[in-house]
Amino acid sequence: MAKSAPASSASSPPDALSGVLERIIFANEENHYTIAEFMPDGGDERVTIVGTLPGIQCGETLRLRGTWASHAQHGAQFKIETFTSELPSSVYGIRKYLGSGLVQGVGKVYANKIADAFGADTFRVLSEESGRLRDVPGIGKVRASAIKKAWDEQRAFRELYIFLQTYGVTTGQCVKLINKYGGEARQILTHEPYRVAREIDGIGFKTADRIAINLGFANDAPPRLDAGILYALDVLQEEGHTALREMEIRDYAAGLLETSAERISARLEALVASRDLARHAPAGVVDPLPGSSLIQLPVLDRAEAKIAGAVRRLTLVPSGLPPIKIDAAVVWAEAKAGFTFAEAQREGIRSALGSKVSVLTGGPGTGKTSSLRALVDILKAKKVRLSLAAPTGRAAQRLTESTGGFAQTLHRLLKFNPQRGGFDANEDHPLATDFLIVDEASMLDTRLAAAVFAAVPARAHLLLVGDTDQLPSVGAGNVLKDLIATGTVPVTRLSVVHRQQGQSEIVTTAHAINAGETSLPIAVDTLEKLQPWADLTFIVATDAEDCIRKTLALCTDFIPTHYRWMKPGDIQVLAPMHKGTAGVGNLNLQLQTALNPHGRGLRGPSGEFRTGDKLIQLRNNYDKALFNGDIGLVTATDPDAGTLEADFDGTRHTFTRGELGDAALAYAISIHKSQGSEYPVVIIPLLKAHFMMLQRNLLYTAITRGKKKVFIVGEPAAYGMAVRNNEARTRSTHLKEKITALANGAPAA
């Protein structure tokens, strides 16, 4: 009979469980997520335990802390939060432990022989007298060495894990340490704890600092101050900055490290001298004030220098395009399009054909798409080698559809090489193109932009197309705005609305938001009052629960009833925040329950995935050619095998359970994740509780993701808060100064 889960409340303390690990049902080698059978002490019935269990083998005695849960198909399961392990002391346990696959080539037969030979003294023999293994019939020198090596690795892992538990290091972090440093992990942690923060992704300064302080490192030790300064720069980089004034870094780091500004200043000098940091004097200032210089991480300094150098190189080298009578070409493109272009559109085409580097910017409905289509038609007619690209797969797909050319993601265009950790297309091996058009250029962060600019051949043209009023790039930098601000390249701004003769409420509302107009668009207080013909409507919600109810009703009733052209997956909910009642996390749970309540699912770190669910890729996976923000549809799950199959724009991919940490449900996603994409129907929950994220460019970006219908569900006051807040924090960079310096013939200081 299956064991039933004990009743427990959400506020109950974790349960404790002790016993012997009997059988491993499933174990992921990458993240060590394990499903196993476990015999509790004093029990006569095995129970199922699930969780992260690195380095464990059958036969071990485990002491677990966690919670009981009831699985729909598999019954009661004990979910592990923490564990400690002890080597088996009985001969039975030793046989089971050695025979569980600890060493390749040592199965139950040799495990029994070793346990018969040494009994309860087996593990001491393995540790201290491994040469005696050769006394066991059938074990020669090679096999004895393999057993000893595997035993030592297991012991090192176990000892390190026990050591790290004291300092709050997670099991996953422990796995990363072992994979990186092997048997030297403990020594490195003991003597160079801050090195770990620099070299291992996912182990930050705070974890390393906790270990170091507990090991007796002085609060003002230079290694600690240096690591803290670099960590401070990483934190500020996450806010979008690539360079900051020295005094800001000094004060931030001094507060973080609880030390004096003078000590931080001294270490800043040392880091600049060792070239671990780059320093730039303020532009045009002969005698800068102390602390007014800009400080950068070298990787970002080099990336900006690469962009500036490429702009200079492209503008100096003559065009490699065939002869084109530009005005005649524009007239020809107008005839082909069947309508007359606005003067700004004509100027944008002329600029792109006549200048090696140029920018085309404008909001929705202002004619960017028709301008691009005309430019592509002209270049195709002249048989120019043309490349079209965008930062995301969705944006590239839209560019293909709107221009009739072939567009791809920048990572595919530049041929990202996961083995090298870089792009195969670069300054030494440039792209085979005469003209590169990059759409959604506002999404370009400094590092990606550096790779793009460097790969453009010297005689080719580069056109950046984007909307500067959207959210800035997720990564550090402000590339498009900085390039425009230099005044060194021609910029065409499209501002007149053309789409649907100016009748689109989506377009007019977006432009009204940019103009700071806080008056609501069409607003109703119930779904019964919705007008199906309207393409943008504000639905008033009294609170977060009402917002959820109306969002669910839109998805399950109103939209499917009134828009029969809609396909599964056409609805996209875009939320300002991840947490909270109307945040991405809860919205996904509620929408999954409402839209896809049945089916046997596969559980990952972020929840359960069922056949028919929408899911989003959260990190680049170069082996699968999937990138951060790609959205797919789950087509099959196999909980027994621990696999999931999903379709991404016609291409099917299989995911193991260990890969599901890089995916999440996508009925709702953050507005930031929607950049570069368009969806037939967009629903935007908007509440005063989102006040931390309510900004004009956030609301503008969300609304302009809707292709046919947009519904804003929330509080009118929240709409006004977002529109009025046009003070998004300015990103501090050094790119503009580098470009300007090179354009003026001076070195980029």
MARTI-874945 format. One line per 4 residues: number of its first residue (from 1); for each residue y, x, z of C-alpha. Coordinates in steps of 0.05 Angstrom, whole numbers, plus 5000, padded with zeros to 4 digits. Example, Ala and Ser with C-alpha at 12.3 -4.5 7.8 and 13.67 -1.06 7.14 Angstrom:
2
1 = 4910,5246,5156 | 4979,5273,5143 .
***
This chain:
749
1 = 5000,5000,5000 | 5069,5026,4982 | 5114,5044,5040 | 5174,4999,5049 .
5 = 5242,5030,5061 | 5268,5024,5132 | 5331,4982,5138 | 5394,5022,5145 .
9 = 5468,5009,5138 | 5518,5049,5099 | 5547,5075,5164 | 5479,5097,5193 .
13 = 5468,5171,5205 | 5419,5207,5159 | 5345,5198,5176 | 5301,5258,5192 .
17 = 5232,5270,5163 | 5183,5327,5176 | 5117,5342,5142 | 5080,5378,5086 .
21 = 5097,5377,5012 | 5034,5352,4979 | 5049,5345,4904 | 5108,5357,4858 .
25 = 5113,5300,4808 | 5174,5325,4771 | 5219,5386,4777 | 5278,5405,4734 .
29 = 5280,5481,4726 | 5356,5483,4715 | 5383,5442,4773 | 5319,5437,4815 .
33 = 5321,5361,4820 | 5252,5344,4846 | 5208,5283,4855 | 5149,5296,4901 .
37 = 5096,5267,4946 | 5104,5284,5019 | 5058,5274,5080 | 5099,5262,5143 .
41 = 5076,5292,5208 | 5028,5245,5242 | 5024,5200,5182 | 4965,5178,5140 .
45 = 5004,5155,5078 | 5043,5197,5029 | 5116,5179,5014 | 5160,5196,4955 .
49 = 5218,5243,4965 | 5273,5257,4914 | 5329,5308,4912 | 5347,5380,4900 .
53 = 5292,5426,4926 | 5299,5497,4899 | 5245,5548,4910 | 5196,5501,4945 .
57 = 5121,5499,4933 | 5065,5452,4952 | 5038,5466,5022 | 5105,5482,5053 .
61 = 5128,5448,5116 | 5195,5414,5102 | 5246,5386,5151 | 5288,5335,5113 .
65 = 5351,5296,5126 | 5371,5239,5081 | 5367,5164,5071 | 5315,5114,5050 .
69 = 5325,5075,4987 | 5284,5023,4949 | 5272,5035,4875 | 5259,4974,4831 .
73 = 5197,5004,4798 | 5174,5059,4846 | 5186,5027,4914 | 5211,5065,4975 .
77 = 5240,5135,4965 | 5270,5184,5013 | 5334,5214,4983 | 5344,5285,5008 .
81 = 5412,5308,5031 | 5392,5373,5065 | 5327,5409,5079 | 5297,5469,5113 .
85 = 5228,5497,5097 | 5175,5537,5133 | 5117,5573,5102 | 5050,5540,5115 .
89 = 5012,5568,5174 | 4945,5536,5162 | 4894,5564,5113 | 4895,5495,5079 .
93 = 4969,5499,5069 | 4965,5571,5045 | 4913,5552,4993 | 4957,5495,4969 .
97 = 5020,5538,4968 | 4990,5595,4927 | 4953,5548,4881 | 5015,5506,4864 .
101 = 5040,5550,4807 | 5078,5601,4848 | 5053,5656,4802 | 5035,5647,4729 .
105 = 4961,5662,4722 | 4945,5649,4795 | 4913,5580,4799 | 4870,5547,4850 .
109 = 4812,5595,4840 | 4851,5658,4857 | 4891,5622,4910 | 4826,5605,4945 .
113 = 4800,5676,4938 | 4864,5705,4968 | 4865,5654,5025 | 4790,5667,5038 .
117 = 4803,5742,5041 | 4863,5743,5088 | 4864,5674,5122 | 4926,5659,5164 .
121 = 4949,5731,5155 | 4958,5721,5079 | 5034,5719,5077 | 5041,5782,5121 .
125 = 4994,5818,5074 | 5035,5796,5013 | 5099,5821,5045 | 5075,5885,5078 .
129 = 5008,5906,5049 | 5006,5878,4979 | 4962,5935,4956 | 4904,5900,4992 .
133 = 4907,5846,4939 | 4865,5891,4895 | 4808,5883,4945 | 4802,5811,4923 .
137 = 4749,5803,4868 | 4783,5794,4799 | 4852,5819,4819 | 4870,5884,4786 .
141 = 4933,5926,4787 | 4973,5883,4737 | 4957,5817,4771 | 4970,5846,4840 .
145 = 5039,5871,4818 | 5056,5803,4787 | 5037,5767,4852 | 5078,5816,4893 .
149 = 5139,5809,4847 | 5137,5732,4848 | 5127,5732,4923 | 5188,5777,4935 .
153 = 5231,5734,4889 | 5211,5671,4927 | 5224,5704,4994 | 5293,5729,4971 .
157 = 5312,5660,4948 | 5288,5629,5013 | 5325,5679,5056 | 5389,5673,5016 .
161 = 5387,5597,5019 | 5378,5598,5094 | 5435,5649,5100 | 5481,5608,5056 .
165 = 5468,5542,5091 | 5507,5569,5150 | 5569,5572,5106 | 5564,5504,5073 .
169 = 5541,5531,5005 | 5505,5476,4966 | 5436,5482,4937 | 5464,5483,4866 .
173 = 5511,5540,4883 | 5453,5578,4914 | 5415,5571,4848 | 5475,5599,4809 .
177 = 5478,5659,4856 | 5405,5675,4848 | 5409,5667,4772 | 5469,5713,4768 .
181 = 5452,5768,4819 | 5377,5761,4832 | 5355,5801,4892 | 5424,5832,4901 .
185 = 5457,5765,4916 | 5458,5772,4991 | 5485,5843,4989 | 5541,5824,4941 .
189 = 5559,5764,4984 | 5561,5807,5046 | 5603,5863,5018 | 5641,5830,4960 .
193 = 5645,5756,4974 | 5708,5746,4932 | 5674,5774,4871 | 5630,5713,4871 .
197 = 5691,5667,4863 | 5713,5706,4801 | 5645,5711,4768 | 5608,5646,4781 .
201 = 5632,5580,4755 | 5628,5527,4809 | 5637,5574,4868 | 5710,5575,4883 .
205 = 5756,5615,4927 | 5749,5567,4986 | 5674,5576,4990 | 5679,5651,4982 .
209 = 5734,5653,5033 | 5693,5614,5084 | 5636,5663,5076 | 5683,5724,5080 .
213 = 5719,5700,5143 | 5653,5685,5178 | 5629,5754,5159 | 5689,5785,5193 .
217 = 5737,5799,5135 | 5808,5807,5160 | 5857,5751,5143 | 5904,5801,5109 .
221 = 5851,5844,5076 | 5873,5863,5005 | 5810,5834,4973 | 5824,5767,5006 .
225 = 5898,5766,4987 | 5882,5786,4915 | 5828,5733,4908 | 5875,5681,4938 .
229 = 5931,5698,4889 | 5884,5692,4830 | 5857,5626,4859 | 5929,5601,4866 .
233 = 5941,5616,4792 | 5877,5579,4774 | 5900,5518,4813 | 5968,5520,4780 .
237 = 5935,5529,4712 | 5896,5464,4724 | 5964,5430,4729 | 5978,5454,4658 .
241 = 6019,5516,4671 | 6006,5582,4635 | 6062,5621,4669 | 6101,5610,4734 .
245 = 6159,5642,4769 | 6137,5697,4816 | 6170,5665,4876 | 6132,5600,4865 .
249 = 6066,5637,4863 | 6085,5679,4923 | 6104,5618,4966 | 6043,5578,4944 .
253 = 5995,5635,4958 | 6028,5652,5025 | 6018,5580,5048 | 5947,5577,5022 .
257 = 5927,5643,5055 | 5969,5633,5118 | 6002,5701,5111 | 6072,5727,5098 .
261 = 6109,5725,5032 | 6120,5800,5038 | 6046,5815,5039 | 6036,5770,4978 .
265 = 6093,5804,4941 | 6060,5872,4955 | 5994,5848,4927 | 6028,5817,4866 .
269 = 6057,5886,4851 | 5988,5917,4858 | 5956,5865,4812 | 6010,5874,4759 .
273 = 6001,5950,4764 | 5925,5943,4755 | 5937,5894,4697 | 5900,5839,4732 .
277 = 5965,5799,4723 | 6019,5801,4669 | 6093,5798,4686 | 6151,5778,4640 .
281 = 6225,5782,4656 | 6265,5718,4642 | 6287,5714,4569 | 6357,5742,4557 .
285 = 6366,5767,4628 | 6382,5842,4634 | 6378,5847,4710 | 6332,5791,4735 .
289 = 6336,5767,4806 | 6276,5784,4851 | 6221,5734,4843 | 6250,5703,4778 .
293 = 6201,5738,4731 | 6143,5699,4702 | 6072,5716,4723 | 6011,5701,4679 .
297 = 5936,5710,4680 | 5921,5761,4625 | 5875,5714,4587 | 5932,5664,4579 .
301 = 5983,5718,4564 | 5939,5744,4508 | 5927,5674,4481 | 6002,5660,4476 .
305 = 6014,5727,4444 | 5960,5711,4393 | 5994,5645,4375 | 6063,5678,4369 .
309 = 6035,5734,4327 | 6000,5685,4280 | 6064,5644,4271 | 6102,5708,4253 .
313 = 6047,5732,4206 | 6042,5665,4170 | 6117,5658,4160 | 6125,5728,4132 .
317 = 6068,5728,4082 | 6080,5690,4016 | 6042,5625,4003 | 5976,5628,3966 .
321 = 5981,5557,3938 | 5982,5547,3863 | 6050,5529,3833 | 6070,5459,3854 .
325 = 6131,5420,3830 | 6141,5389,3898 | 6189,5332,3881 | 6147,5312,3822 .
329 = 6085,5315,3865 | 6116,5268,3916 | 6134,5218,3861 | 6062,5223,3835 .
333 = 6035,5210,3905 | 6080,5149,3913 | 6054,5120,3848 | 5983,5132,3870 .
337 = 5996,5100,3938 | 6031,5040,3905 | 6093,5039,3949 | 6156,5079,3960 .
341 = 6156,5128,4018 | 6212,5131,4070 | 6256,5192,4062 | 6228,5223,4126 .
345 = 6157,5216,4097 | 6179,5250,4033 | 6211,5306,4074 | 6147,5315,4114 .
349 = 6107,5325,4050 | 6159,5372,4021 | 6161,5412,4085 | 6085,5419,4088 .
353 = 6081,5443,4016 | 6141,5488,4020 | 6132,5521,4088 | 6074,5562,4113 .
357 = 6076,5531,4183 | 6104,5461,4195 | 6100,5402,4242 | 6096,5328,4228 .
361 = 6107,5284,4289 | 6118,5210,4304 | 6092,5150,4341 | 6045,5095,4318 .
365 = 6063,5058,4255 | 6115,5108,4232 | 6077,5132,4171 | 6040,5194,4193 .
369 = 5975,5169,4162 | 6004,5150,4094 | 6042,5217,4092 | 5978,5255,4106 .
373 = 5939,5215,4054 | 5992,5231,4002 | 5991,5305,4020 | 5915,5308,4016 .
377 = 5917,5273,3948 | 5967,5324,3921 | 5927,5384,3948 | 5862,5355,3920 .
381 = 5894,5345,3852 | 5916,5418,3852 | 5845,5439,3872 | 5870,5473,3936 .
385 = 5817,5494,3986 | 5834,5444,4041 | 5810,5441,4113 | 5821,5381,4158 .
389 = 5806,5384,4233 | 5821,5352,4300 | 5804,5370,4372 | 5754,5313,4382 .
393 = 5698,5281,4341 | 5731,5213,4342 | 5797,5241,4319 | 5763,5279,4263 .
397 = 5726,5216,4241 | 5792,5177,4239 | 5824,5233,4198 | 5767,5229,4148 .
401 = 5774,5154,4142 | 5850,5154,4135 | 5857,5211,4085 | 5793,5209,4044 .
405 = 5782,5283,4059 | 5727,5315,4100 | 5750,5328,4171 | 5712,5361,4228 .
409 = 5724,5382,4300 | 5760,5447,4311 | 5698,5475,4346 | 5656,5462,4285 .
413 = 5710,5487,4237 | 5717,5552,4276 | 5641,5558,4284 | 5634,5565,4359 .
417 = 5579,5614,4377 | 5549,5598,4445 | 5512,5665,4447 | 5578,5703,4440 .
421 = 5618,5652,4478 | 5671,5652,4423 | 5687,5631,4352 | 5657,5664,4291 .
425 = 5721,5648,4252 | 5777,5692,4278 | 5830,5741,4256 | 5777,5789,4230 .
429 = 5737,5734,4196 | 5788,5681,4176 | 5773,5612,4150 | 5759,5604,4076 .
433 = 5818,5557,4065 | 5886,5553,4032 | 5913,5495,4074 | 5894,5474,4144 .
437 = 5916,5407,4173 | 5905,5397,4248 | 5913,5325,4272 | 5924,5303,4344 .
441 = 5957,5371,4356 | 5987,5348,4422 | 5916,5357,4450 | 5915,5432,4434 .
445 = 5914,5474,4497 | 5935,5547,4494 | 5866,5578,4487 | 5841,5531,4432 .
449 = 5908,5537,4396 | 5902,5613,4398 | 5834,5609,4365 | 5860,5562,4311 .
453 = 5923,5601,4294 | 5885,5668,4293 | 5834,5641,4243 | 5885,5617,4191 .
457 = 5887,5666,4132 | 5954,5701,4121 | 5968,5665,4054 | 5946,5596,4078 .
461 = 5990,5538,4103 | 5983,5506,4171 | 6007,5436,4186 | 6005,5409,4257 .
465 = 6006,5333,4263 | 6015,5298,4329 | 6053,5251,4375 | 6093,5290,4426 .
469 = 6102,5227,4469 | 6028,5224,4486 | 5996,5258,4546 | 5995,5334,4541 .
473 = 5931,5373,4531 | 5879,5371,4586 | 5877,5447,4586 | 5936,5492,4604 .
477 = 5994,5497,4557 | 6046,5456,4519 | 6034,5484,4449 | 6061,5430,4403 .
481 = 6125,5418,4444 | 6136,5493,4453 | 6129,5507,4379 | 6178,5451,4362 .
485 = 6227,5476,4415 | 6231,5546,4384 | 6266,5520,4322 | 6228,5573,4281 .
489 = 6186,5524,4240 | 6207,5461,4203 | 6194,5396,4241 | 6193,5327,4210 .
493 = 6202,5269,4259 | 6180,5200,4235 | 6213,5144,4275 | 6217,5081,4232 .
497 = 6159,5032,4244 | 6124,5013,4179 | 6057,4987,4201 | 6048,4911,4190 .
501 = 6122,4905,4172 | 6140,4918,4244 | 6102,4857,4269 | 6048,4893,4309 .
505 = 6059,4881,4383 | 6018,4943,4399 | 6066,4986,4359 | 6130,4953,4382 .
509 = 6108,4954,4455 | 6091,5028,4450 | 6160,5043,4422 | 6193,4999,4475 .
513 = 6157,5038,4529 | 6183,5103,4500 | 6253,5073,4501 | 6245,5056,4575 .
517 = 6244,4980,4566 | 6209,4951,4627 | 6205,4879,4603 | 6133,4855,4596 .
521 = 6102,4839,4529 | 6069,4770,4521 | 6044,4754,4591 | 5996,4701,4618 .
525 = 5966,4689,4687 | 5899,4661,4666 | 5850,4676,4609 | 5854,4603,4587 .
529 = 5926,4615,4565 | 5909,4675,4521 | 5927,4669,4448 | 5871,4699,4405 .
533 = 5920,4718,4350 | 5962,4763,4394 | 5945,4837,4388 | 5974,4856,4456 .
537 = 5976,4813,4519 | 5992,4826,4592 | 5945,4787,4638 | 5974,4782,4708 .
541 = 5926,4799,4765 | 5943,4785,4838 | 5904,4844,4866 | 5849,4894,4849 .
545 = 5792,4843,4858 | 5828,4794,4811 | 5838,4851,4762 | 5763,4865,4762 .
549 = 5745,4791,4754 | 5791,4782,4694 | 5768,4848,4662 | 5696,4825,4668 .
553 = 5713,4756,4640 | 5747,4788,4580 | 5686,4831,4565 | 5633,4778,4576 .
557 = 5667,4715,4551 | 5735,4714,4518 | 5728,4774,4471 | 5657,4759,4446 .
561 = 5676,4686,4436 | 5741,4696,4397 | 5728,4761,4359 | 5661,4753,4325 .
565 = 5676,4813,4280 | 5668,4858,4341 | 5607,4903,4345 | 5572,4926,4409 .
569 = 5612,4982,4439 | 5678,4962,4407 | 5709,4945,4475 | 5736,5004,4514 .
573 = 5764,4999,4584 | 5816,5054,4599 | 5834,5064,4672 | 5889,5108,4701 .
577 = 5845,5135,4758 | 5773,5150,4774 | 5771,5124,4845 | 5787,5057,4876 .
581 = 5767,4985,4863 | 5797,4987,4793 | 5778,5060,4781 | 5731,5086,4728 .
585 = 5672,5093,4776 | 5671,5022,4803 | 5690,4992,4736 | 5629,5024,4704 .
589 = 5582,4997,4757 | 5612,4927,4751 | 5612,4927,4675 | 5540,4954,4671 .
593 = 5517,4899,4717 | 5553,4846,4676 | 5537,4872,4606 | 5470,4907,4614 .
597 = 5436,4883,4678 | 5364,4891,4657 | 5317,4946,4636 | 5283,5006,4667 .
601 = 5334,5061,4673 | 5336,5136,4684 | 5375,5159,4745 | 5422,5218,4739 .
605 = 5471,5249,4788 | 5526,5198,4770 | 5481,5136,4770 | 5430,5099,4728 .
609 = 5428,5098,4652 | 5395,5040,4617 | 5378,5027,4545 | 5441,4996,4514 .
613 = 5490,5032,4560 | 5551,5068,4533 | 5555,5140,4558 | 5606,5196,4552 .
617 = 5593,5271,4546 | 5634,5305,4601 | 5626,5378,4580 | 5617,5415,4514 .
621 = 5543,5423,4496 | 5542,5471,4437 | 5466,5468,4430 | 5471,5393,4416 .
625 = 5538,5399,4380 | 5566,5348,4430 | 5635,5357,4460 | 5675,5334,4520 .
629 = 5695,5262,4507 | 5642,5243,4455 | 5616,5173,4467 | 5546,5149,4450 .
633 = 5497,5092,4461 | 5433,5099,4500 | 5376,5079,4453 | 5316,5094,4498 .
637 = 5297,5118,4567 | 5232,5146,4594 | 5236,5151,4670 | 5165,5180,4675 .
641 = 5182,5237,4628 | 5252,5242,4655 | 5285,5237,4586 | 5338,5195,4553 .
645 = 5355,5185,4480 | 5426,5168,4457 | 5460,5157,4390 | 5526,5192,4377 .
649 = 5558,5168,4312 | 5490,5163,4277 | 5460,5227,4306 | 5407,5219,4360 .
653 = 5400,5268,4418 | 5349,5273,4474 | 5373,5290,4544 | 5330,5314,4602 .
657 = 5344,5291,4672 | 5377,5358,4687 | 5427,5348,4630 | 5451,5280,4656 .
661 = 5500,5315,4703 | 5542,5326,4641 | 5543,5252,4623 | 5570,5188,4654 .
665 = 5573,5114,4638 | 5628,5099,4589 | 5642,5024,4593 | 5705,5050,4627 .
669 = 5735,5119,4618 | 5799,5152,4641 | 5861,5148,4596 | 5860,5224,4593 .
673 = 5790,5223,4564 | 5813,5174,4510 | 5862,5223,4477 | 5849,5231,4403 .
677 = 5808,5167,4398 | 5821,5096,4375 | 5781,5034,4395 | 5781,4964,4364 .
681 = 5793,4932,4431 | 5825,4965,4492 | 5830,4937,4563 | 5877,4972,4612 .
685 = 5873,4957,4686 | 5942,4972,4715 | 5957,4965,4789 | 6007,4991,4839 .
689 = 5949,5025,4873 | 5948,5072,4813 | 6019,5096,4831 | 5999,5169,4833 .
693 = 5983,5166,4758 | 6033,5115,4734 | 6076,5151,4682 | 6107,5130,4617 .
697 = 6066,5177,4573 | 6001,5153,4607 | 6016,5080,4591 | 6040,5098,4521 .
701 = 5976,5137,4507 | 5932,5080,4532 | 5966,5027,4490 | 5965,5068,4427 .
705 = 5889,5077,4432 | 5881,5003,4413 | 5869,4991,4339 | 5866,4915,4337 .
709 = 5872,4885,4407 | 5901,4910,4473 | 5896,4873,4539 | 5934,4900,4600 .
713 = 5905,4869,4664 | 5946,4880,4727 | 6010,4875,4766 | 6076,4869,4729 .
717 = 6108,4916,4781 | 6058,4970,4762 | 6079,4964,4689 | 6152,4974,4708 .
721 = 6134,5033,4753 | 6098,5068,4695 | 6154,5056,4645 | 6209,5080,4692 .
725 = 6171,5143,4711 | 6189,5190,4654 | 6190,5251,4698 | 6122,5279,4683 .
729 = 6121,5349,4711 | 6146,5400,4661 | 6094,5451,4643 | 6116,5523,4653 .
733 = 6094,5569,4596 | 6117,5633,4562 | 6098,5614,4491 | 6167,5593,4468 .
737 = 6196,5660,4490 | 6141,5699,4455 | 6150,5662,4389 | 6226,5667,4392 .
741 = 6223,5742,4408 | 6178,5757,4348 | 6220,5712,4303 | 6281,5753,4321 .
745 = 6245,5817,4306 | 6237,5839,4379 | 6172,5852,4416 | 6147,5793,4458 .
749 = 6165,5818,4528 .
***
